[in-house]
Amino acid sequence: MLDPRLRGKAVAVCGSTEDRHGIVLAKSELAKKAGVKTGMVNWEAKGLCPNLILVPPQYEQYLKYSKMTRAIYQRFTDQVEQYGMDECWCDVTGSQSLMGSCSCGKSNGFLEDGFSKT
């Protein structure tokens, strides 16, 4: 979280309501528990969660962390296929010699490395 003051609060990253019909792009766990969903229009989200804090997206930061995450994936396999800004598929089939027999790589640092670096 870029602003630690928002930790533990109902927060949604939203598109601009002034420029167009703003929608929820991402939300915190508390906002999710209140019923806020990705793709929901801002006014509807505020209706479900009156104390919801709306923040604008920070695309530069998003791209930075997206690139960092892909770089971590590429340490485990060269078979990384990007699908959009924040999604990709990783084929780790041939990576058993690097990661051992765990197909998900979790016990060998795949996820742990991602969380610690981002």
N, CA, C and O atoms as CSV, one atom per row, in Angstrom:
chain,resi,resn,atom,element,x,y,z
A,1,MET,N,N,0.850,-1.172,0.000
A,1,MET,CA,C,0.000,0.000,0.000
A,1,MET,C,C,0.896,1.235,0.000
A,1,MET,O,O,1.799,1.355,0.827
A,2,LEU,N,N,0.643,2.132,-0.915
A,2,LEU,CA,C,1.487,3.311,-1.058
A,2,LEU,C,C,1.261,4.336,0.043
A,2,LEU,O,O,2.188,5.066,0.396
A,3,ASP,N,N,0.061,4.410,0.591
A,3,ASP,CA,C,-0.242,5.351,1.665
A,3,ASP,C,C,-0.590,4.565,2.927
A,3,ASP,O,O,-1.713,4.077,3.051
A,4,PRO,N,N,0.334,4.433,3.851
A,4,PRO,CA,C,0.091,3.617,5.042
A,4,PRO,C,C,-1.067,4.124,5.903
A,4,PRO,O,O,-1.597,3.367,6.716
A,5,ARG,N,N,-1.467,5.372,5.746
A,5,ARG,CA,C,-2.609,5.898,6.516
A,5,ARG,C,C,-3.913,5.219,6.113
A,5,ARG,O,O,-4.892,5.269,6.858
A,6,LEU,N,N,-3.937,4.583,4.935
A,6,LEU,CA,C,-5.162,3.925,4.468
A,6,LEU,C,C,-5.254,2.463,4.918
A,6,LEU,O,O,-6.275,1.811,4.699
A,7,ARG,N,N,-4.205,1.955,5.537
A,7,ARG,CA,C,-4.183,0.561,5.989
A,7,ARG,C,C,-5.330,0.324,6.980
A,7,ARG,O,O,-5.533,1.111,7.904
A,8,GLY,N,N,-6.065,-0.755,6.779
A,8,GLY,CA,C,-7.161,-1.108,7.676
A,8,GLY,C,C,-8.448,-0.334,7.417
A,8,GLY,O,O,-9.370,-0.376,8.233
A,9,LYS,N,N,-8.520,0.366,6.299
A,9,LYS,CA,C,-9.717,1.143,5.960
A,9,LYS,C,C,-10.344,0.600,4.686
A,9,LYS,O,O,-9.696,-0.108,3.915
A,10,ALA,N,N,-11.594,0.933,4.476
A,10,ALA,CA,C,-12.293,0.561,3.242
A,10,ALA,C,C,-11.843,1.526,2.144
A,10,ALA,O,O,-12.174,2.711,2.176
A,11,VAL,N,N,-11.088,1.010,1.176
A,11,VAL,CA,C,-10.491,1.836,0.126
A,11,VAL,C,C,-10.796,1.202,-1.229
A,11,VAL,O,O,-10.808,-0.021,-1.369
A,12,ALA,N,N,-11.039,2.052,-2.218
A,12,ALA,CA,C,-11.213,1.574,-3.585
A,12,ALA,C,C,-10.421,2.469,-4.529
A,12,ALA,O,O,-10.484,3.695,-4.440
A,13,VAL,N,N,-9.681,1.848,-5.424
A,13,VAL,CA,C,-9.003,2.572,-6.501
A,13,VAL,C,C,-10.037,2.709,-7.604
A,13,VAL,O,O,-10.573,1.715,-8.093
A,14,CYS,N,N,-10.315,3.956,-7.996
A,14,CYS,CA,C,-11.411,4.203,-8.935
A,14,CYS,C,C,-11.006,5.145,-10.050
A,14,CYS,O,O,-10.139,6.004,-9.891
A,15,GLY,N,N,-11.659,4.956,-11.178
A,15,GLY,CA,C,-11.518,5.894,-12.276
A,15,GLY,C,C,-12.241,7.188,-11.935
A,15,GLY,O,O,-13.048,7.225,-11.005
A,16,SER,N,N,-11.961,8.230,-12.670
A,16,SER,CA,C,-12.491,9.559,-12.407
A,16,SER,C,C,-13.990,9.659,-12.683
A,16,SER,O,O,-14.451,9.349,-13.782
A,17,THR,N,N,-14.736,10.091,-11.680
A,17,THR,CA,C,-16.171,10.330,-11.844
A,17,THR,C,C,-16.403,11.616,-12.629
A,17,THR,O,O,-17.398,11.734,-13.345
A,18,GLU,N,N,-15.487,12.586,-12.499
A,18,GLU,CA,C,-15.635,13.866,-13.186
A,18,GLU,C,C,-15.436,13.731,-14.695
A,18,GLU,O,O,-16.151,14.358,-15.477
A,19,ASP,N,N,-14.472,12.919,-15.097
A,19,ASP,CA,C,-14.160,12.767,-16.518
A,19,ASP,C,C,-15.112,11.829,-17.244
A,19,ASP,O,O,-15.367,11.990,-18.437
A,20,ARG,N,N,-15.638,10.845,-16.516
A,20,ARG,CA,C,-16.562,9.862,-17.089
A,20,ARG,C,C,-17.191,9.096,-15.936
A,20,ARG,O,O,-16.985,9.452,-14.776
A,21,HIS,N,N,-17.932,8.081,-16.225
A,21,HIS,CA,C,-18.525,7.264,-15.168
A,21,HIS,C,C,-17.430,6.428,-14.523
A,21,HIS,O,O,-17.006,5.416,-15.079
A,22,GLY,N,N,-16.977,6.850,-13.357
A,22,GLY,CA,C,-15.893,6.154,-12.684
A,22,GLY,C,C,-16.336,4.797,-12.178
A,22,GLY,O,O,-17.465,4.627,-11.717
A,23,ILE,N,N,-15.431,3.832,-12.270
A,23,ILE,CA,C,-15.716,2.498,-11.762
A,23,ILE,C,C,-14.596,2.053,-10.829
A,23,ILE,O,O,-13.487,2.585,-10.873
A,24,VAL,N,N,-14.899,1.081,-9.993
A,24,VAL,CA,C,-13.937,0.506,-9.067
A,24,VAL,C,C,-12.980,-0.382,-9.858
A,24,VAL,O,O,-13.405,-1.291,-10.571
A,25,LEU,N,N,-11.683,-0.105,-9.724
A,25,LEU,CA,C,-10.646,-0.878,-10.402
A,25,LEU,C,C,-10.030,-1.916,-9.468
A,25,LEU,O,O,-9.612,-2.987,-9.908
A,26,ALA,N,N,-9.978,-1.593,-8.186
A,26,ALA,CA,C,-9.446,-2.498,-7.159
A,26,ALA,C,C,-10.009,-2.039,-5.826
A,26,ALA,O,O,-10.430,-0.891,-5.685
A,27,LYS,N,N,-10.015,-2.943,-4.842
A,27,LYS,CA,C,-10.573,-2.578,-3.542
A,27,LYS,C,C,-9.856,-3.321,-2.430
A,27,LYS,O,O,-9.242,-4.366,-2.643
A,28,SER,N,N,-9.954,-2.745,-1.231
A,28,SER,CA,C,-9.355,-3.377,-0.059
A,28,SER,C,C,-10.279,-4.487,0.444
A,28,SER,O,O,-11.425,-4.614,0.012
A,29,GLU,N,N,-9.751,-5.272,1.357
A,29,GLU,CA,C,-10.526,-6.376,1.928
A,29,GLU,C,C,-11.770,-5.856,2.651
A,29,GLU,O,O,-12.837,-6.463,2.554
A,30,LEU,N,N,-11.646,-4.740,3.374
A,30,LEU,CA,C,-12.807,-4.179,4.078
A,30,LEU,C,C,-13.885,-3.709,3.106
A,30,LEU,O,O,-15.075,-3.888,3.366
A,31,ALA,N,N,-13.479,-3.117,2.001
A,31,ALA,CA,C,-14.444,-2.695,0.986
A,31,ALA,C,C,-15.123,-3.919,0.377
A,31,ALA,O,O,-16.329,-3.908,0.130
A,32,LYS,N,N,-14.354,-4.962,0.141
A,32,LYS,CA,C,-14.900,-6.204,-0.408
A,32,LYS,C,C,-15.935,-6.810,0.542
A,32,LYS,O,O,-16.991,-7.268,0.105
A,33,LYS,N,N,-15.632,-6.810,1.828
A,33,LYS,CA,C,-16.574,-7.338,2.831
A,33,LYS,C,C,-17.865,-6.534,2.877
A,33,LYS,O,O,-18.916,-7.068,3.234
A,34,ALA,N,N,-17.795,-5.241,2.515
A,34,ALA,CA,C,-18.985,-4.388,2.489
A,34,ALA,C,C,-19.795,-4.576,1.210
A,34,ALA,O,O,-20.863,-3.981,1.061
A,35,GLY,N,N,-19.292,-5.407,0.276
A,35,GLY,CA,C,-20.030,-5.681,-0.952
A,35,GLY,C,C,-19.530,-4.949,-2.180
A,35,GLY,O,O,-20.113,-5.084,-3.256
A,36,VAL,N,N,-18.455,-4.172,-2.042
A,36,VAL,CA,C,-17.904,-3.437,-3.177
A,36,VAL,C,C,-17.242,-4.445,-4.127
A,36,VAL,O,O,-16.480,-5.312,-3.700
A,37,LYS,N,N,-17.547,-4.314,-5.406
A,37,LYS,CA,C,-17.014,-5.237,-6.413
A,37,LYS,C,C,-16.257,-4.468,-7.498
A,37,LYS,O,O,-16.582,-3.322,-7.809
A,38,THR,N,N,-15.255,-5.114,-8.058
A,38,THR,CA,C,-14.520,-4.541,-9.179
A,38,THR,C,C,-15.477,-4.354,-10.353
A,38,THR,O,O,-16.261,-5.250,-10.665
A,39,GLY,N,N,-15.416,-3.192,-11.003
A,39,GLY,CA,C,-16.295,-2.889,-12.129
A,39,GLY,C,C,-17.560,-2.152,-11.722
A,39,GLY,O,O,-18.307,-1.681,-12.580
A,40,MET,N,N,-17.806,-2.051,-10.432
A,40,MET,CA,C,-18.989,-1.351,-9.924
A,40,MET,C,C,-18.782,0.160,-10.084
A,40,MET,O,O,-17.665,0.651,-9.918
A,41,VAL,N,N,-19.846,0.896,-10.406
A,41,VAL,CA,C,-19.712,2.354,-10.521
A,41,VAL,C,C,-19.486,2.954,-9.134
A,41,VAL,O,O,-19.967,2.430,-8.130
A,42,ASN,N,N,-18.751,4.052,-9.101
A,42,ASN,CA,C,-18.347,4.662,-7.831
A,42,ASN,C,C,-19.520,4.972,-6.917
A,42,ASN,O,O,-19.461,4.682,-5.722
A,43,TRP,N,N,-20.582,5.554,-7.453
A,43,TRP,CA,C,-21.709,5.938,-6.602
A,43,TRP,C,C,-22.376,4.716,-5.975
A,43,TRP,O,O,-22.854,4.784,-4.843
A,44,GLU,N,N,-22.409,3.614,-6.693
A,44,GLU,CA,C,-23.001,2.388,-6.146
A,44,GLU,C,C,-22.120,1.830,-5.025
A,44,GLU,O,O,-22.622,1.372,-3.998
A,45,ALA,N,N,-20.815,1.875,-5.232
A,45,ALA,CA,C,-19.879,1.409,-4.204
A,45,ALA,C,C,-20.005,2.245,-2.936
A,45,ALA,O,O,-20.008,1.702,-1.831
A,46,LYS,N,N,-20.111,3.579,-3.092
A,46,LYS,CA,C,-20.282,4.464,-1.929
A,46,LYS,C,C,-21.610,4.205,-1.228
A,46,LYS,O,O,-21.711,4.356,-0.011
A,47,GLY,N,N,-22.631,3.814,-1.995
A,47,GLY,CA,C,-23.922,3.481,-1.392
A,47,GLY,C,C,-23.844,2.245,-0.510
A,47,GLY,O,O,-24.494,2.177,0.534
A,48,LEU,N,N,-23.053,1.275,-0.927
A,48,LEU,CA,C,-22.868,0.055,-0.137
A,48,LEU,C,C,-21.943,0.278,1.054
A,48,LEU,O,O,-22.091,-0.358,2.097
A,49,CYS,N,N,-21.009,1.167,0.889
A,49,CYS,CA,C,-19.978,1.392,1.900
A,49,CYS,C,C,-19.759,2.902,2.043
A,49,CYS,O,O,-18.834,3.450,1.445
A,50,PRO,N,N,-20.614,3.584,2.841
A,50,PRO,CA,C,-20.550,5.046,2.936
A,50,PRO,C,C,-19.194,5.610,3.362
A,50,PRO,O,O,-18.856,6.736,2.997
A,51,ASN,N,N,-18.417,4.846,4.125
A,51,ASN,CA,C,-17.108,5.341,4.573
A,51,ASN,C,C,-15.982,4.969,3.596
A,51,ASN,O,O,-14.803,5.097,3.928
A,52,LEU,N,N,-16.345,4.512,2.400
A,52,LEU,CA,C,-15.373,4.107,1.391
A,52,LEU,C,C,-14.523,5.297,0.966
A,52,LEU,O,O,-15.049,6.363,0.643
A,53,ILE,N,N,-13.229,5.112,0.968
A,53,ILE,CA,C,-12.287,6.141,0.519
A,53,ILE,C,C,-11.919,5.825,-0.927
A,53,ILE,O,O,-11.393,4.751,-1.219
A,54,LEU,N,N,-12.199,6.765,-1.828
A,54,LEU,CA,C,-11.895,6.592,-3.247
A,54,LEU,C,C,-10.553,7.237,-3.555
A,54,LEU,O,O,-10.336,8.409,-3.246
A,55,VAL,N,N,-9.666,6.486,-4.153
A,55,VAL,CA,C,-8.356,7.024,-4.537
A,55,VAL,C,C,-8.147,6.803,-6.029
A,55,VAL,O,O,-8.638,5.821,-6.587
A,56,PRO,N,N,-7.422,7.709,-6.676
A,56,PRO,CA,C,-7.174,7.552,-8.118
A,56,PRO,C,C,-6.115,6.484,-8.376
A,56,PRO,O,O,-5.284,6.209,-7.510
A,57,PRO,N,N,-6.141,5.886,-9.556
A,57,PRO,CA,C,-5.103,4.912,-9.900
A,57,PRO,C,C,-3.761,5.612,-10.086
A,57,PRO,O,O,-3.698,6.778,-10.475
A,58,GLN,N,N,-2.712,4.886,-9.806
A,58,GLN,CA,C,-1.354,5.393,-10.015
A,58,GLN,C,C,-0.666,4.438,-10.977
A,58,GLN,O,O,0.074,3.545,-10.565
A,59,TYR,N,N,-0.921,4.643,-12.270
A,59,TYR,CA,C,-0.479,3.715,-13.305
A,59,TYR,C,C,1.038,3.498,-13.316
A,59,TYR,O,O,1.506,2.387,-13.564
A,60,GLU,N,N,1.801,4.558,-13.049
A,60,GLU,CA,C,3.258,4.410,-13.066
A,60,GLU,C,C,3.703,3.394,-12.018
A,60,GLU,O,O,4.554,2.547,-12.292
A,61,GLN,N,N,3.128,3.477,-10.819
A,61,GLN,CA,C,3.459,2.530,-9.758
A,61,GLN,C,C,2.994,1.125,-10.124
A,61,GLN,O,O,3.691,0.139,-9.882
A,62,TYR,N,N,1.814,1.056,-10.707
A,62,TYR,CA,C,1.249,-0.238,-11.107
A,62,TYR,C,C,2.164,-0.925,-12.122
A,62,TYR,O,O,2.444,-2.118,-12.011
A,63,LEU,N,N,2.621,-0.161,-13.104
A,63,LEU,CA,C,3.536,-0.711,-14.111
A,63,LEU,C,C,4.862,-1.137,-13.484
A,63,LEU,O,O,5.416,-2.178,-13.839
A,64,LYS,N,N,5.363,-0.336,-12.558
A,64,LYS,CA,C,6.620,-0.649,-11.878
A,64,LYS,C,C,6.526,-2.013,-11.184
A,64,LYS,O,O,7.406,-2.857,-11.353
A,65,TYR,N,N,5.468,-2.226,-10.410
A,65,TYR,CA,C,5.325,-3.482,-9.673
A,65,TYR,C,C,4.985,-4.650,-10.601
A,65,TYR,O,O,5.368,-5.788,-10.330
A,66,SER,N,N,4.287,-4.381,-11.666
A,66,SER,CA,C,3.990,-5.409,-12.644
A,66,SER,C,C,5.285,-5.919,-13.284
A,66,SER,O,O,5.465,-7.126,-13.451
A,67,LYS,N,N,6.179,-5.001,-13.638
A,67,LYS,CA,C,7.466,-5.379,-14.229
A,67,LYS,C,C,8.336,-6.135,-13.224
A,67,LYS,O,O,9.000,-7.108,-13.581
A,68,MET,N,N,8.329,-5.687,-11.973
A,68,MET,CA,C,9.108,-6.365,-10.938
A,68,MET,C,C,8.621,-7.805,-10.752
A,68,MET,O,O,9.423,-8.728,-10.614
A,69,THR,N,N,7.315,-7.980,-10.751
A,69,THR,CA,C,6.742,-9.306,-10.563
A,69,THR,C,C,7.102,-10.221,-11.724
A,69,THR,O,O,7.482,-11.373,-11.512
A,70,ARG,N,N,6.987,-9.720,-12.946
A,70,ARG,CA,C,7.357,-10.540,-14.113
A,70,ARG,C,C,8.832,-10.917,-14.080
A,70,ARG,O,O,9.189,-12.025,-14.479
A,71,ALA,N,N,9.695,-10.018,-13.613
A,71,ALA,CA,C,11.122,-10.326,-13.515
A,71,ALA,C,C,11.353,-11.486,-12.543
A,71,ALA,O,O,12.222,-12.327,-12.772
A,72,ILE,N,N,10.586,-11.529,-11.476
A,72,ILE,CA,C,10.690,-12.645,-10.525
A,72,ILE,C,C,10.249,-13.929,-11.199
A,72,ILE,O,O,10.920,-14.954,-11.073
A,73,TYR,N,N,9.141,-13.894,-11.907
A,73,TYR,CA,C,8.667,-15.094,-12.608
A,73,TYR,C,C,9.728,-15.605,-13.575
A,73,TYR,O,O,9.940,-16.811,-13.696
A,74,GLN,N,N,10.389,-14.680,-14.259
A,74,GLN,CA,C,11.366,-15.065,-15.276
A,74,GLN,C,C,12.623,-15.684,-14.667
A,74,GLN,O,O,13.422,-16.287,-15.384
A,75,ARG,N,N,12.805,-15.542,-13.364
A,75,ARG,CA,C,13.908,-16.237,-12.701
A,75,ARG,C,C,13.613,-17.727,-12.573
A,75,ARG,O,O,14.531,-18.536,-12.437
A,76,PHE,N,N,12.324,-18.091,-12.617
A,76,PHE,CA,C,11.924,-19.486,-12.458
A,76,PHE,C,C,11.642,-20.176,-13.787
A,76,PHE,O,O,11.740,-21.400,-13.882
A,77,THR,N,N,11.292,-19.408,-14.810
A,77,THR,CA,C,11.019,-19.983,-16.129
A,77,THR,C,C,11.136,-18.897,-17.193
A,77,THR,O,O,10.858,-17.725,-16.939
A,78,ASP,N,N,11.549,-19.307,-18.380
A,78,ASP,CA,C,11.563,-18.354,-19.495
A,78,ASP,C,C,10.242,-18.420,-20.257
A,78,ASP,O,O,10.071,-17.737,-21.267
A,79,GLN,N,N,9.323,-19.227,-19.783
A,79,GLN,CA,C,8.010,-19.388,-20.413
A,79,GLN,C,C,6.977,-18.522,-19.681
A,79,GLN,O,O,6.071,-19.049,-19.035
A,80,VAL,N,N,7.111,-17.207,-19.782
A,80,VAL,CA,C,6.199,-16.249,-19.169
A,80,VAL,C,C,5.456,-15.553,-20.283
A,80,VAL,O,O,6.065,-14.877,-21.113
A,81,GLU,N,N,4.154,-15.709,-20.312
A,81,GLU,CA,C,3.337,-15.088,-21.354
A,81,GLU,C,C,2.455,-14.022,-20.722
A,81,GLU,O,O,1.556,-14.322,-19.936
A,82,GLN,N,N,2.729,-12.769,-21.082
A,82,GLN,CA,C,1.971,-11.665,-20.526
A,82,GLN,C,C,0.577,-11.629,-21.124
A,82,GLN,O,O,0.393,-11.815,-22.327
A,83,TYR,N,N,-0.394,-11.389,-20.266
A,83,TYR,CA,C,-1.793,-11.284,-20.676
A,83,TYR,C,C,-2.363,-10.047,-19.992
A,83,TYR,O,O,-2.939,-10.140,-18.908
A,84,GLY,N,N,-2.205,-8.919,-20.611
A,84,GLY,CA,C,-2.663,-7.675,-20.002
A,84,GLY,C,C,-1.586,-7.072,-19.108
A,84,GLY,O,O,-0.463,-7.573,-19.037
A,85,MET,N,N,-1.944,-6.007,-18.441
A,85,MET,CA,C,-1.000,-5.262,-17.625
A,85,MET,C,C,-0.594,-6.021,-16.359
A,85,MET,O,O,0.551,-5.926,-15.917
A,86,ASP,N,N,-1.519,-6.762,-15.786
A,86,ASP,CA,C,-1.242,-7.365,-14.488
A,86,ASP,C,C,-1.452,-8.873,-14.424
A,86,ASP,O,O,-1.590,-9.439,-13.340
A,87,GLU,N,N,-1.475,-9.512,-15.566
A,87,GLU,CA,C,-1.670,-10.946,-15.576
A,87,GLU,C,C,-0.672,-11.593,-16.520
A,87,GLU,O,O,-0.264,-11.006,-17.522
A,88,CYS,N,N,-0.292,-12.808,-16.181
A,88,CYS,CA,C,0.539,-13.592,-17.082
A,88,CYS,C,C,0.428,-15.061,-16.705
A,88,CYS,O,O,0.005,-15.414,-15.604
A,89,TRP,N,N,0.814,-15.894,-17.638
A,89,TRP,CA,C,0.868,-17.329,-17.405
A,89,TRP,C,C,2.327,-17.726,-17.358
A,89,TRP,O,O,3.150,-17.226,-18.124
A,90,CYS,N,N,2.635,-18.634,-16.445
A,90,CYS,CA,C,3.998,-19.149,-16.325
A,90,CYS,C,C,3.954,-20.662,-16.482
A,90,CYS,O,O,3.254,-21.354,-15.742
A,91,ASP,N,N,4.705,-21.165,-17.448
A,91,ASP,CA,C,4.837,-22.606,-17.607
A,91,ASP,C,C,6.110,-23.021,-16.885
A,91,ASP,O,O,7.216,-22.721,-17.334
A,92,VAL,N,N,5.945,-23.713,-15.767
A,92,VAL,CA,C,7.098,-24.137,-14.976
A,92,VAL,C,C,7.372,-25.631,-15.133
A,92,VAL,O,O,8.114,-26.221,-14.347
A,93,THR,N,N,6.767,-26.236,-16.154
A,93,THR,CA,C,6.916,-27.671,-16.387
A,93,THR,C,C,8.378,-28.090,-16.450
A,93,THR,O,O,8.760,-29.079,-15.825
A,94,GLY,N,N,9.193,-27.367,-17.183
A,94,GLY,CA,C,10.589,-27.740,-17.346
A,94,GLY,C,C,11.500,-27.206,-16.258
A,94,GLY,O,O,12.722,-27.292,-16.383
A,95,SER,N,N,10.937,-26.659,-15.201
A,95,SER,CA,C,11.739,-26.026,-14.161
A,95,SER,C,C,11.939,-26.898,-12.932
A,95,SER,O,O,12.371,-26.400,-11.893
A,96,GLN,N,N,11.636,-28.184,-13.027
A,96,GLN,CA,C,11.729,-29.047,-11.854
A,96,GLN,C,C,13.150,-29.145,-11.314
A,96,GLN,O,O,13.337,-29.278,-10.104
A,97,SER,N,N,14.141,-29.082,-12.176
A,97,SER,CA,C,15.521,-29.168,-11.680
A,97,SER,C,C,15.883,-27.942,-10.839
A,97,SER,O,O,16.707,-28.032,-9.928
A,98,LEU,N,N,15.268,-26.803,-11.143
A,98,LEU,CA,C,15.509,-25.581,-10.376
A,98,LEU,C,C,14.685,-25.555,-9.099
A,98,LEU,O,O,15.185,-25.185,-8.037
A,99,MET,N,N,13.407,-25.953,-9.205
A,99,MET,CA,C,12.479,-25.796,-8.090
A,99,MET,C,C,12.176,-27.090,-7.351
A,99,MET,O,O,11.474,-27.049,-6.340
A,100,GLY,N,N,12.656,-28.204,-7.794
A,100,GLY,CA,C,12.309,-29.457,-7.149
A,100,GLY,C,C,11.011,-29.997,-7.711
A,100,GLY,O,O,10.581,-29.591,-8.791
A,101,SER,N,N,10.390,-30.904,-6.991
A,101,SER,CA,C,9.218,-31.585,-7.529
A,101,SER,C,C,7.905,-30.869,-7.268
A,101,SER,O,O,6.870,-31.308,-7.767
A,102,CYS,N,N,7.907,-29.781,-6.503
A,102,CYS,CA,C,6.665,-29.057,-6.222
A,102,CYS,C,C,6.220,-28.318,-7.480
A,102,CYS,O,O,6.925,-27.432,-7.965
A,103,SER,N,N,5.066,-28.677,-8.002
A,103,SER,CA,C,4.629,-28.089,-9.274
A,103,SER,C,C,4.295,-26.616,-9.161
A,103,SER,O,O,4.384,-25.889,-10.150
A,104,CYS,N,N,3.909,-26.153,-7.969
A,104,CYS,CA,C,3.544,-24.740,-7.855
A,104,CYS,C,C,4.739,-23.877,-7.485
A,104,CYS,O,O,4.684,-22.656,-7.632
A,105,GLY,N,N,5.816,-24.486,-7.008
A,105,GLY,CA,C,6.999,-23.727,-6.649
A,105,GLY,C,C,6.895,-23.016,-5.318
A,105,GLY,O,O,7.859,-22.382,-4.888
A,106,LYS,N,N,5.746,-23.101,-4.646
A,106,LYS,CA,C,5.525,-22.343,-3.421
A,106,LYS,C,C,6.578,-22.656,-2.365
A,106,LYS,O,O,7.108,-21.742,-1.734
A,107,SER,N,N,6.883,-23.919,-2.166
A,107,SER,CA,C,7.816,-24.267,-1.106
A,107,SER,C,C,9.254,-23.947,-1.464
A,107,SER,O,O,10.144,-24.094,-0.627
A,108,ASN,N,N,9.493,-23.521,-2.667
A,108,ASN,CA,C,10.857,-23.232,-3.100
A,108,ASN,C,C,11.082,-21.754,-3.392
A,108,ASN,O,O,12.036,-21.414,-4.091
A,109,GLY,N,N,10.252,-20.885,-2.889
A,109,GLY,CA,C,10.507,-19.465,-2.980
A,109,GLY,C,C,9.759,-18.689,-4.039
A,109,GLY,O,O,9.872,-17.463,-4.071
A,110,PHE,N,N,9.004,-19.330,-4.905
A,110,PHE,CA,C,8.307,-18.647,-5.993
A,110,PHE,C,C,7.394,-17.542,-5.440
A,110,PHE,O,O,7.543,-16.374,-5.801
A,111,LEU,N,N,6.455,-17.911,-4.572
A,111,LEU,CA,C,5.530,-16.923,-4.020
A,111,LEU,C,C,6.186,-16.051,-2.966
A,111,LEU,O,O,5.958,-14.842,-2.925
A,112,GLU,N,N,7.006,-16.664,-2.108
A,112,GLU,CA,C,7.649,-15.907,-1.056
A,112,GLU,C,C,8.502,-14.775,-1.637
A,112,GLU,O,O,8.481,-13.653,-1.131
A,113,ASP,N,N,9.245,-15.076,-2.694
A,113,ASP,CA,C,10.079,-14.082,-3.339
A,113,ASP,C,C,9.230,-12.956,-3.903
A,113,ASP,O,O,9.585,-11.784,-3.780
A,114,GLY,N,N,8.130,-13.300,-4.510
A,114,GLY,CA,C,7.229,-12.281,-5.062
A,114,GLY,C,C,6.687,-11.352,-4.011
A,114,GLY,O,O,6.645,-10.139,-4.219
A,115,PHE,N,N,6.264,-11.899,-2.868
A,115,PHE,CA,C,5.707,-11.063,-1.795
A,115,PHE,C,C,6.776,-10.213,-1.137
A,115,PHE,O,O,6.517,-9.063,-0.786
A,116,SER,N,N,7.966,-10.753,-0.965
A,116,SER,CA,C,9.006,-9.973,-0.289
A,116,SER,C,C,9.538,-8.835,-1.145
A,116,SER,O,O,9.946,-7.803,-0.613
A,117,LYS,N,N,9.540,-9.009,-2.471
A,117,LYS,CA,C,10.086,-7.985,-3.373
A,117,LYS,C,C,9.072,-6.918,-3.754
A,117,LYS,O,O,9.449,-5.803,-4.114
A,118,THR,N,N,7.788,-7.250,-3.677
A,118,THR,CA,C,6.770,-6.281,-4.064
A,118,THR,C,C,5.997,-5.887,-2.858
A,118,THR,O,O,5.080,-5.071,-2.953
